[in-house]
């Protein structure tokens, strides 16, 4: 099989992973995680979120993490922002990219951001205007969450997801991704929705975000990859979830995702041994917190031949 392009794996554990854990990781450990992930070849890391510290004290040190991340060569530093105020903080911090979540589920949107999906679209327009007025080159990305279903609302119609994809791009988003926030998707559903979304967004459809809640995370990554997606979110140790989406557990594990593509000869630029060593450190830092994933338990096969 001819491999046409490499894969970008964005490590989101420092934000998506830690927000779901009810204790705060010391900043020193976060910085070690950040530097070790970079040393392992990770070139895009979501280091935190500009959400009020009273709501997510686990992420209160995001400014410090952005500052250190910006000093690491070749690293794209991204942050999550919930609104215009958070976006302004991201612009002030010098982050390279900001991700604004937009739920395709009305019920989840109200629980997570206290706004309807269309109100969030309006906020995206204001964020784009503020970004442009500041003369910033910070990328504005929108992640369409609960794109495949919602634990609060239930089914989410594909037509609504596609309407929102078109709306956020019209509002000024630079790129958009689809997220299976609660692990409801199956590979056929992923194939169909990503193909339809690409027909609307073209190359601006840029990311897949999958949870392994029901064991289909890696299969769904594979389905998205086969539609042309070349950038994926993942969490070291398969941690993470959304506080406002009951039952949303476990992102796909960074090390498992790196192994998936390495096994097929698809370049990721990641050092699997270094990732597994970092995962072992994470297990110490989060003593008592279950980690997930398969490759850390099974080990790397002797037959593995890494892409050059």
C-alpha positions in Angstrom: 0.0 0.0 0.0 1.3 3.4 -0.9 1.5 5.8 2.1 0.6 9.3 0.9 1.2 11.4 4.0 2.2 11.3 7.6 -0.1 11.6 10.6 -0.2 14.3 13.2 -1.2 13.2 16.7 -2.1 16.0 19.0 -1.6 15.1 22.6 -4.6 16.5 24.6 -4.0 14.8 27.9 -2.8 17.9 29.7 -6.3 19.4 29.0 -8.8 16.8 28.1 -7.2 14.1 30.3 -6.6 16.1 33.4 -10.0 18.0 33.4 -11.8 14.7 34.2 -9.6 13.9 37.2 -10.7 15.3 40.6 -7.3 16.3 41.8 -4.7 18.7 40.3 -1.4 17.5 39.0 1.5 19.6 40.2 2.8 22.0 37.5 6.3 20.5 37.7 4.9 17.1 36.6 2.9 18.8 33.8 6.0 20.5 32.6 7.9 17.2 32.6 5.0 15.6 30.7 5.2 18.5 28.2 8.9 18.3 27.7 9.0 14.5 27.5 6.2 14.4 24.9 8.1 16.9 22.8 11.3 14.8 23.2 9.3 11.7 22.0 8.4 13.6 18.8 5.0 15.0 19.6 4.7 18.3 17.7 1.2 19.5 18.7 0.1 19.6 22.3 -3.1 21.0 23.9 -1.5 22.3 27.1 -4.6 23.5 28.9 -7.8 25.6 28.8 -8.7 29.2 29.5 -11.7 28.3 31.6 -12.2 30.1 35.0 -10.0 28.4 37.6 -13.0 28.1 39.9 -14.6 25.7 37.4 -11.5 23.8 36.5 -8.8 24.3 39.1 -6.9 21.4 37.5 -6.0 23.7 34.6 -5.3 27.0 36.5 -1.6 27.0 35.4 -2.3 27.1 31.6 -0.5 30.4 31.1 2.7 29.0 32.6 2.4 25.9 30.4 1.9 27.9 27.3 5.0 29.9 28.1 7.2 26.8 28.4 5.6 25.1 25.4 6.4 28.1 23.2 10.1 27.6 24.0 10.1 24.1 22.6 11.3 24.0 18.9 8.7 23.0 16.3 5.9 22.6 18.8 2.4 23.9 18.0 0.9 25.0 21.3 -2.9 24.8 21.4 -5.4 25.7 24.2 -9.2 25.2 24.6 -11.3 28.3 25.0 -15.0 28.4 25.9 -15.9 31.9 24.8 -14.6 35.3 23.8 -13.0 36.0 27.2 -11.1 32.8 27.0 -10.0 33.5 23.5 -8.6 36.9 24.5 -6.6 35.1 27.2 -5.3 32.7 24.6 -4.3 35.6 22.3 -2.6 37.3 25.2 -0.7 34.1 26.0 0.8 33.7 22.5 -0.7 30.3 21.9 -0.4 29.1 18.3 -4.0 27.7 18.1 -7.2 27.8 20.1 -9.9 25.2 20.0 -13.5 26.2 20.7 -15.9 23.3 21.4 -19.3 23.4 19.8 -21.8 20.7 20.6 -24.1 19.4 18.0 -26.4 18.4 20.8 -28.6 21.2 22.1 -28.8 19.6 25.6 -25.0 19.1 25.9 -24.3 22.6 24.6 -26.5 24.1 27.3 -24.9 21.9 30.0 -21.3 22.6 28.8 -21.3 26.2 27.6 -24.7 27.5 28.8 -25.3 28.5 25.2 -27.3 27.0 22.3 -25.2 25.8 19.3 -26.3 28.8 17.3 -25.3 31.2 20.1 -21.8 29.5 20.1 -21.6 30.1 16.3 -22.2 33.8 17.0 -19.4 33.7 19.6 -17.1 32.2 17.0 -17.7 35.2 14.7 -16.8 37.5 17.6 -13.6 35.5 18.4 -12.5 35.7 14.7 -13.1 39.4 14.7 -11.0 39.9 17.9 -8.3 37.7 16.5 -8.1 39.6 13.3 -8.2 43.0 15.1 -5.3 41.9 17.2 -3.3 41.1 14.1 -2.7 37.6 15.6 -1.9 34.5 13.6 -3.4 32.2 16.2 -5.4 29.5 14.4 -9.1 29.2 15.3 -10.3 25.6 15.3 -13.8 24.4 16.2 -14.4 20.9 17.4 -18.0 19.7 16.8 -18.6 17.6 19.9 -21.3 14.9 20.4 -21.3 14.6 16.6 -22.3 11.0 16.8 -24.7 11.0 19.7 -25.2 12.4 23.2 -25.7 10.8 26.6 -28.1 13.6 27.6 -30.0 14.1 24.4 -29.6 10.8 22.7 -29.4 10.8 18.8 -27.8 13.7 17.0 -28.9 14.0 13.4 -26.1 14.1 10.8 -27.9 17.0 9.0 -27.5 19.1 12.2 -23.8 18.3 12.4 -23.3 19.3 8.8 -25.3 22.5 9.2 -23.0 23.5 12.1 -19.9 22.6 10.1 -20.9 25.0 7.4 -22.0 27.6 9.9 -18.7 27.7 11.8 -16.7 28.0 8.7 -18.9 30.8 7.5 -18.4 32.5 10.9 -14.6 32.5 10.4 -13.2 29.3 11.8 -9.9 28.3 10.1 -10.6 24.6 10.5 -13.1 22.1 12.0 -13.0 18.7 13.5 -15.6 16.1 14.5 -15.6 14.5 17.9 -17.2 11.4 19.3 -17.4 12.8 22.8 -19.2 9.9 24.5 -18.0 6.9 22.4 -21.2 6.3 20.5 -19.8 6.2 17.0 -19.2 3.1 14.9 -16.9 2.9 11.9 -19.6 3.0 9.3 -21.2 6.0 10.9 -17.7 7.7 11.0 -17.1 7.0 7.4 -20.4 8.4 6.3 -20.3 11.6 8.4 -16.7 12.4 7.6 -17.2 11.9 3.9 -20.3 14.2 3.9 -18.4 16.8 6.1 -15.4 16.8 3.7 -17.7 17.5 0.8 -18.7 20.8 2.6 -15.4 21.7 4.3 -12.7 20.3 2.0 -9.2 20.4 3.6 -10.6 22.6 6.4 -12.0 19.4 7.9 -8.8 18.7 9.8 -9.2 16.5 12.9 -10.9 13.4 14.4 -11.4 13.1 18.1 -12.5 9.7 19.4 -13.2 8.1 22.7 -12.8 4.4 23.4 -15.7 4.2 25.8 -17.2 1.1 24.1 -14.0 -0.3 22.5 -14.4 1.2 19.0 -12.1 4.1 19.3 -9.3 2.7 17.2 -11.6 1.3 14.6 -13.2 4.7 14.3 -9.8 6.3 13.9 -9.1 3.9 11.1 -12.4 4.7 9.4 -11.7 8.4 9.6 -8.2 7.9 8.3 -9.6 6.0 5.3 -11.7 9.1 4.4 -8.6 11.3 4.3 -8.2 12.6 7.9 -4.5 13.0 8.8 -4.7 14.6 12.2 -6.1 13.1 15.4 -6.4 13.9 19.1 -5.3 11.4 21.7 -4.5 11.2 25.4 -1.5 9.4 26.9 -2.8 6.5 28.9 -6.3 6.8 27.4 -7.5 9.1 30.1 -10.0 11.9 29.7 -13.7 12.7 29.3 -16.2 15.5 29.5 -17.5 16.6 32.9 -20.8 17.6 31.3 -21.3 14.3 29.4 -22.2 11.5 31.7 -20.4 8.2 30.8 -17.8 9.9 28.5 -14.7 8.0 29.4 -11.3 7.4 27.9 -9.9 9.1 24.8 -8.0 6.8 22.4 -4.5 6.3 23.9 -1.7 8.2 22.3 0.7 5.3 22.5 -1.9 2.9 20.9 -2.6 5.4 18.1 1.1 5.8 17.4 1.4 2.0 17.3 -1.6 1.6 15.0 0.0 3.8 12.4 3.6 2.5 13.0 2.3 -1.1 12.4 1.0 0.0 8.9 4.2 1.9 8.0 2.5 5.3 8.3 4.9 7.9 9.7 4.0 9.8 12.8 7.4 11.0 14.0 6.8 9.5 17.4 9.2 7.4 19.4 7.1 4.5 20.8 9.6 3.5 23.5 9.8 7.1 24.7 6.0 7.3 24.8 5.7 4.1 26.8 8.3 5.5 29.3 6.3 8.7 29.6 3.2 6.6 30.2 5.0 4.8 33.1 5.8 8.2 34.6 2.1 9.3 34.2 1.1 6.1 36.1 3.3 7.3 39.0 2.0 10.9 38.9 -1.6 9.7 38.8 -1.3 6.9 41.3 -4.7 5.3 41.8 -6.1 6.7 38.6 -6.9 3.9 36.0 -4.9 4.2 32.8 -6.2 2.5 29.6 -4.8 1.2 26.3 -3.4 -2.0 25.1 0.2 -1.6 23.9 1.5 -0.7 27.3 0.2 -4.0 28.6 1.2 -6.2 25.7 4.5 -4.6 24.7 5.9 -3.9 21.2 6.1 -7.0 18.9 9.5 -8.1 17.8 8.2 -8.0 14.2 7.5 -4.3 14.2 9.5 -2.4 11.6 9.2 1.4 12.0 8.8 3.7 9.0 11.9 5.7 8.1 
